[in-house]
């Protein structure tokens, strides 16, 4: 997927086939626009599925649908749990709300997404990005980044938030009440019987500090591969805070983004507070 100067190397033939890929009962997809809390949600889901104990890497527990390719995905036994950054209409089955699978979608304040995405693009060589924040901001505003415009991605999923098989989460809610969010996710997945002790055990392993120090929960511990070659020392799990955008956006950039946000989000009912 190539957009602007940012390049993500995925097999275009496989991407084109994904909407027609078969969906099985029990399949679960963890979906987001990039840098919105995907790995965090993967960690929660994986620990719920494994009873709070796991000794495998997050990428092995919940592989990335677009990156792994057709042969890998077809070889997985059902039910499958996969990560994706695809927009709603490109997911397997084309219409998740009317699918027999389940979907957890995580959304985040777009200004913080932009900043996190900037560091991500500078970190990995496959993005072929050497510009500064001001350069990246322009790409982000125009949707000239992998997976397109943030507004389009989030609003399309938001439209189907009330479907019984879709759980729409807010990154900021996880930050404010992690244990409550873990319980919500567990119940959605069908693990209603998890007691408070297990919820807290899982929650402890899903805090920012715990994940940053856990080699099984960060891409930093993976052997370098061509598609994820690291170009600088910025950690994959960098800050995980709310409001870091204030350290990067100029007043002019903030005003431009706010105007675009108001225009595109008006009437949607989806609200992010720029703390």
Sine and cosine of phi, psi and omega as CSV:
sin_phi,cos_phi,sin_psi,cos_psi,sin_omega,cos_omega
0.00,0.00,0.91,-0.41,-0.04,-1.00
-0.91,-0.41,0.76,-0.65,0.03,-1.00
-0.59,-0.81,0.81,-0.59,-0.02,-1.00
0.84,0.54,-0.74,-0.68,0.02,-1.00
-1.00,-0.09,0.01,1.00,-0.05,-1.00
-0.99,-0.16,0.84,-0.55,-0.11,-0.99
-0.87,-0.50,0.76,-0.66,0.10,-1.00
-0.86,-0.50,0.86,-0.51,-0.13,-0.99
-1.00,0.09,0.98,-0.17,0.09,-1.00
-0.78,-0.62,0.42,-0.91,-0.02,-1.00
-0.96,0.28,0.94,-0.34,-0.06,-1.00
-0.88,0.47,-0.52,0.86,0.02,-1.00
-0.91,0.41,-0.67,0.74,0.03,-1.00
-0.92,0.39,-0.67,0.74,0.01,-1.00
-0.85,0.52,-0.66,0.75,0.00,-1.00
-0.92,0.39,-0.46,0.89,-0.04,-1.00
-1.00,0.05,-0.32,0.95,-0.11,-0.99
-0.83,0.56,-0.69,0.73,-0.02,-1.00
-0.85,0.53,-0.43,0.90,0.00,-1.00
-0.99,-0.15,0.13,0.99,0.01,-1.00
-0.94,0.33,0.69,-0.72,-0.06,-1.00
-0.91,0.41,0.60,-0.80,0.02,-1.00
-0.93,-0.37,0.69,-0.72,-0.02,-1.00
-0.92,-0.39,0.46,-0.89,0.06,-1.00
-0.87,0.49,0.76,-0.65,-0.02,-1.00
0.99,-0.13,-0.22,0.98,0.06,-1.00
-0.90,0.44,0.59,-0.81,0.01,-1.00
-0.73,-0.68,0.75,-0.66,0.03,-1.00
-0.89,-0.46,0.77,-0.63,0.13,-0.99
-0.99,-0.17,0.92,-0.40,-0.19,-0.98
-0.83,-0.56,0.56,-0.83,0.08,-1.00
-0.24,-0.97,0.30,-0.95,0.33,-0.95
-0.94,0.33,0.58,-0.81,-0.05,-1.00
-0.79,0.62,0.56,-0.83,0.08,-1.00
0.91,0.42,0.60,0.80,-0.03,-1.00
-0.90,-0.43,0.10,1.00,-0.03,-1.00
0.93,-0.38,0.38,0.92,-0.05,-1.00
-0.88,0.47,-0.80,0.60,-0.04,-1.00
-0.89,0.45,-0.61,0.79,0.05,-1.00
-0.86,0.51,-0.74,0.67,0.00,-1.00
-0.92,0.39,-0.62,0.79,0.07,-1.00
-0.85,0.53,-0.70,0.72,0.00,-1.00
-0.88,0.48,-0.70,0.72,0.01,-1.00
-0.88,0.47,-0.77,0.64,-0.04,-1.00
-0.87,0.49,-0.70,0.72,-0.02,-1.00
-0.88,0.47,-0.69,0.72,0.00,-1.00
-0.93,0.38,-0.58,0.81,0.08,-1.00
-0.89,0.46,-0.71,0.70,-0.03,-1.00
-0.91,0.41,-0.47,0.88,-0.10,-1.00
-0.95,-0.31,0.33,0.94,0.09,-1.00
0.89,0.46,0.54,0.84,0.06,-1.00
0.99,0.16,0.07,1.00,0.00,-1.00
-0.76,-0.65,0.80,-0.60,0.08,-1.00
-0.44,-0.90,0.53,-0.85,-0.02,-1.00
-0.77,-0.64,0.41,0.91,0.02,-1.00
-0.86,-0.51,0.37,-0.93,-0.04,-1.00
-0.96,0.29,0.49,-0.87,-0.05,-1.00
-0.84,0.54,-0.55,0.84,-0.01,-1.00
-0.96,0.27,-0.39,0.92,0.09,-1.00
-0.99,0.14,-0.59,0.81,0.02,-1.00
-0.92,0.40,-0.70,0.71,-0.08,-1.00
-0.70,-0.71,1.00,0.04,-0.06,-1.00
-0.93,0.36,0.32,-0.95,-0.02,-1.00
-1.00,0.01,0.92,-0.39,-0.07,-1.00
-0.77,0.63,-0.80,0.61,-0.10,-0.99
-0.92,0.38,-0.59,0.81,-0.10,-0.99
-0.98,0.18,-0.60,0.80,-0.15,-0.99
-0.96,0.28,-0.51,0.86,0.07,-1.00
1.00,-0.04,0.22,-0.98,-0.14,-0.99
-0.88,0.47,-0.76,0.65,-0.07,-1.00
-0.88,0.48,-0.67,0.74,0.00,-1.00
-0.89,0.45,-0.73,0.68,-0.06,-1.00
-0.92,0.39,-0.65,0.76,0.01,-1.00
-0.90,0.43,-0.47,0.88,-0.02,-1.00
-0.98,0.21,-0.25,0.97,0.00,-1.00
-0.94,0.33,0.66,-0.75,0.06,-1.00
-0.99,0.14,0.55,-0.83,0.03,-1.00
-0.99,0.11,0.50,-0.87,-0.03,1.00
-0.98,0.22,0.54,-0.84,-0.05,-1.00
-0.96,-0.30,0.57,-0.82,0.13,-0.99
-0.87,-0.49,0.86,-0.51,-0.10,-1.00
-0.73,-0.69,0.48,-0.88,0.10,-1.00
-0.99,-0.13,0.53,-0.85,0.06,-1.00
-0.46,-0.89,0.50,-0.87,0.16,-0.99
-0.93,-0.38,0.24,0.97,-0.08,-1.00
-0.95,0.30,0.52,-0.86,0.13,-0.99
-0.92,0.39,0.28,-0.96,-0.10,-0.99
-0.76,0.65,-0.77,0.63,-0.15,-0.99
-0.96,0.27,-0.15,0.99,0.01,-1.00
-0.97,-0.23,0.04,1.00,0.03,-1.00
-0.95,0.30,0.39,-0.92,0.07,-1.00
-0.79,0.61,0.74,-0.67,-0.04,-1.00
1.00,-0.01,-0.21,0.98,0.07,-1.00
0.93,0.37,-0.39,0.92,-0.09,-1.00
-0.63,-0.78,0.98,0.18,-0.08,-1.00
-0.77,0.63,-0.61,0.80,-0.06,-1.00
-0.89,0.46,-0.39,0.92,0.02,-1.00
-0.93,-0.36,0.45,0.89,-0.02,-1.00
-0.98,-0.19,0.30,-0.95,0.08,-1.00
-1.00,0.02,-0.06,1.00,0.06,-1.00
-1.00,0.04,0.09,-1.00,0.10,-0.99
-0.89,-0.45,0.47,-0.88,-0.08,-1.00
-0.69,-0.72,0.77,-0.63,0.14,-0.99
-0.94,-0.35,0.89,-0.46,-0.01,-1.00
-0.94,-0.35,0.77,-0.63,-0.02,-1.00
-0.91,-0.42,0.80,-0.60,0.00,-1.00
-0.86,-0.51,0.48,-0.88,-0.08,-1.00
-0.65,-0.76,0.47,-0.88,0.11,-0.99
-0.68,0.73,0.87,-0.49,-0.14,-0.99
-0.91,0.42,-0.43,0.90,0.05,-1.00
-0.93,0.37,-0.66,0.75,0.07,-1.00
-0.93,0.36,-0.57,0.82,0.07,-1.00
-0.86,0.52,-0.72,0.69,-0.04,-1.00
-0.86,0.51,-0.70,0.72,-0.01,-1.00
-0.91,0.41,-0.70,0.72,0.01,-1.00
-0.90,0.44,-0.64,0.77,0.01,-1.00
-0.90,0.43,-0.61,0.79,0.03,-1.00
-0.85,0.52,-0.75,0.66,0.00,-1.00
-0.92,0.39,-0.55,0.83,0.04,-1.00
-0.91,0.42,-0.69,0.72,0.00,-1.00
-0.91,0.42,-0.58,0.81,0.03,-1.00
-0.96,0.27,-0.43,0.90,-0.08,-1.00
-0.97,0.26,-0.66,0.75,-0.13,-0.99
-0.97,-0.24,0.75,-0.66,-0.08,-1.00
-0.93,0.36,-0.40,0.92,-0.04,-1.00
-0.93,0.37,-0.21,0.98,0.07,-1.00
-0.99,0.17,-0.32,0.95,0.02,-1.00
0.79,0.61,0.69,0.73,-0.04,-1.00
-0.87,-0.48,0.83,-0.56,-0.01,-1.00
-0.82,-0.57,0.16,0.99,-0.05,-1.00
-0.99,0.17,-0.02,-1.00,0.03,-1.00
-0.99,-0.14,-0.07,-1.00,-0.02,-1.00
-0.85,0.53,-0.68,0.74,-0.03,-1.00
-0.87,0.50,-0.61,0.79,0.04,-1.00
-0.92,0.40,-0.74,0.68,-0.03,-1.00
-0.90,0.44,-0.63,0.78,0.01,-1.00
-0.81,0.58,-0.67,0.74,-0.01,-1.00
-0.92,0.40,-0.65,0.76,0.06,-1.00
-0.88,0.48,-0.70,0.71,-0.05,-1.00
-0.90,0.44,-0.68,0.74,-0.01,-1.00
-0.88,0.48,-0.55,0.83,-0.03,-1.00
-1.00,-0.04,-0.05,1.00,-0.05,-1.00
0.96,0.28,0.33,0.94,-0.01,-1.00
-1.00,-0.01,0.80,0.61,0.05,-1.00
-0.70,-0.71,0.36,-0.93,0.03,-1.00
-0.81,0.59,0.72,-0.69,-0.01,-1.00
0.98,0.21,0.20,0.98,0.28,-0.96
0.97,0.22,-0.40,-0.92,-0.10,-0.99
-0.97,0.23,0.76,-0.65,-0.01,-1.00
-0.82,0.57,-0.70,0.71,-0.06,-1.00
-0.85,0.52,-0.73,0.69,-0.02,-1.00
-0.88,0.47,-0.70,0.71,-0.06,-1.00
-0.89,0.46,-0.79,0.62,-0.09,-1.00
-0.94,0.34,-0.68,0.74,-0.06,-1.00
-0.93,0.38,-0.54,0.84,0.03,-1.00
-0.91,0.41,-0.67,0.74,0.05,-1.00
-0.94,0.34,-0.64,0.77,-0.01,-1.00
-0.85,0.52,-0.55,0.84,-0.01,-1.00
-0.85,0.53,-0.47,0.88,-0.06,-1.00
-0.93,-0.37,0.40,0.92,-0.10,-1.00
-0.89,0.46,-0.41,0.91,-0.07,-1.00
-1.00,0.01,-0.02,1.00,0.06,-1.00
-0.90,0.44,0.63,-0.78,-0.07,-1.00
-0.89,0.46,-0.45,0.89,-0.06,-1.00
-0.99,-0.17,0.22,0.98,0.04,-1.00
-0.83,-0.56,0.81,-0.59,0.08,-1.00
-0.94,-0.35,0.92,-0.40,-0.01,-1.00
-0.99,-0.14,0.90,-0.44,-0.07,-1.00
-0.93,-0.36,0.43,-0.90,0.09,-1.00
-0.92,-0.38,0.78,-0.62,0.03,-1.00
-0.78,0.62,-0.68,0.73,-0.05,-1.00
-0.91,0.42,-0.51,0.86,0.05,-1.00
-0.94,0.34,-0.60,0.80,0.07,-1.00
-0.90,0.44,-0.62,0.78,0.02,-1.00
-0.91,0.42,-0.62,0.78,-0.08,-1.00
-0.98,0.20,-0.55,0.83,-0.05,-1.00
-0.53,-0.85,0.98,0.19,-0.08,-1.00
-0.92,0.40,-0.72,0.69,-0.04,-1.00
-0.90,0.43,-0.63,0.78,0.05,-1.00
-0.90,0.44,-0.61,0.79,0.03,-1.00
-0.93,0.36,-0.63,0.78,0.06,-1.00
-0.87,0.50,-0.68,0.73,0.01,-1.00
-0.90,0.43,-0.67,0.74,0.04,-1.00
-0.87,0.49,-0.70,0.71,0.01,-1.00
-0.90,0.44,-0.69,0.72,0.00,-1.00
-0.87,0.49,-0.70,0.71,0.00,-1.00
-0.91,0.42,-0.65,0.76,0.04,-1.00
-0.88,0.47,-0.61,0.79,-0.02,-1.00
-0.97,0.26,-0.20,0.98,0.01,-1.00
0.98,-0.18,0.23,0.97,0.00,-1.00
-0.98,-0.22,0.85,0.52,-0.06,-1.00
-0.93,0.38,-0.33,0.94,-0.12,-0.99
-1.00,0.04,0.00,1.00,0.00,-1.00
-0.90,0.44,0.79,-0.61,-0.01,-1.00
-0.99,0.11,0.11,-0.99,-0.07,-1.00
-0.88,0.48,-0.57,0.82,-0.01,-1.00
-0.90,0.44,-0.66,0.75,0.01,-1.00
-0.94,0.34,-0.64,0.77,0.05,-1.00
-0.85,0.52,-0.69,0.73,0.00,-1.00
-0.94,0.34,-0.59,0.81,0.05,-1.00
-0.88,0.47,-0.70,0.72,0.03,-1.00
-0.92,0.39,-0.69,0.73,-0.02,-1.00
-0.85,0.52,-0.68,0.74,-0.01,-1.00
-0.86,0.51,-0.55,0.84,-0.02,-1.00
-1.00,0.09,-0.02,1.00,-0.04,-1.00
-0.90,-0.43,0.15,0.99,0.10,-1.00
-0.96,0.29,0.32,-0.95,-0.01,-1.00
-0.86,0.52,-0.75,0.67,-0.05,-1.00
-0.90,0.44,-0.64,0.77,0.00,-1.00
-0.90,0.43,-0.70,0.71,-0.02,-1.00
-0.93,0.36,-0.61,0.79,-0.01,-1.00
-0.89,0.45,-0.54,0.84,-0.03,-1.00
-1.00,-0.05,-0.01,1.00,-0.06,-1.00
-0.97,-0.23,0.94,-0.35,-0.04,-1.00
-0.89,0.46,-0.29,0.96,0.01,-1.00
-1.00,0.06,-0.08,1.00,-0.10,-1.00
-0.87,-0.49,0.17,0.99,-0.01,-1.00
-0.64,-0.77,0.52,-0.85,0.02,-1.00
-0.94,0.33,-0.24,0.97,-0.03,-1.00
-0.88,0.48,-0.42,0.91,-0.08,-1.00
-1.00,-0.03,-0.07,1.00,-0.02,-1.00
-0.98,0.22,0.61,-0.79,0.14,-0.99
-0.87,0.50,0.62,-0.78,-0.04,-1.00
-0.91,0.41,0.70,-0.71,0.05,-1.00
-0.79,-0.61,0.34,-0.94,-0.07,-1.00
-0.82,0.58,-0.60,0.80,-0.07,-1.00
-0.99,0.16,-0.17,0.99,-0.02,-1.00
-0.71,-0.70,0.60,0.80,-0.02,-1.00
-0.94,0.34,0.78,-0.62,-0.06,-1.00
-0.99,0.12,0.72,-0.69,-0.03,-1.00
-0.96,-0.27,-0.21,0.98,0.09,-1.00
-0.49,-0.87,0.01,-1.00,-0.16,-0.99
-1.00,-0.05,0.13,0.99,0.04,-1.00
-0.87,0.48,0.81,-0.58,-0.04,-1.00
-0.92,0.40,0.52,-0.86,0.00,-1.00
-0.88,0.47,-0.74,0.68,0.12,-0.99
-1.00,-0.01,0.99,-0.14,-0.26,-0.97
-1.00,-0.01,-0.90,0.43,-0.02,-1.00
-0.77,-0.63,-0.74,0.67,0.02,-1.00
0.92,0.40,0.48,0.88,-0.06,-1.00
-0.96,-0.27,0.24,-0.97,0.10,-0.99
-0.99,-0.13,0.77,-0.64,0.10,-1.00
0.99,-0.12,0.15,0.99,0.01,-1.00
-0.90,0.43,-0.31,0.95,0.01,-1.00
-0.85,0.53,-0.47,0.89,-0.03,-1.00
-0.89,0.45,-0.39,0.92,0.01,-1.00
-0.99,0.10,-0.01,1.00,-0.10,-1.00
-0.77,-0.64,-0.68,0.74,-0.03,-1.00
-0.94,0.35,0.74,-0.68,0.18,-0.98
-0.98,0.22,0.23,-0.97,0.04,-1.00
-0.86,0.51,-0.63,0.78,0.00,-1.00
-0.92,0.39,-0.67,0.74,0.03,-1.00
-0.90,0.43,-0.67,0.74,0.01,-1.00
-0.89,0.46,-0.68,0.74,0.00,-1.00
-0.91,0.41,-0.66,0.75,0.04,-1.00
-0.89,0.46,-0.69,0.72,-0.01,-1.00
-0.92,0.39,-0.67,0.74,0.00,-1.00
-0.86,0.51,-0.64,0.77,0.01,-1.00
-0.90,0.43,-0.67,0.74,0.02,-1.00
-0.93,0.38,-0.64,0.77,0.03,-1.00
-0.87,0.49,-0.73,0.68,-0.02,-1.00
-0.88,0.47,-0.67,0.74,-0.02,-1.00
-0.91,0.42,-0.70,0.71,-0.12,-0.99
-1.00,0.09,-0.49,0.87,-0.09,-1.00
-1.00,-0.09,-0.20,0.98,-0.05,-1.00
-0.83,0.56,0.78,-0.62,0.04,-1.00
0.99,0.11,-0.10,1.00,-0.05,-1.00
-0.97,0.22,-0.46,0.89,-0.08,-1.00
1.00,0.09,-0.10,1.00,0.02,-1.00
-1.00,-0.06,0.86,-0.51,-0.11,-0.99
-0.81,-0.59,0.77,-0.64,0.14,-0.99
-0.89,-0.46,0.73,-0.69,0.05,-1.00
-1.00,-0.10,0.82,-0.58,-0.01,-1.00
-1.00,0.04,1.00,0.08,-0.09,-1.00
-0.95,0.33,0.00,0.00,0.00,0.00
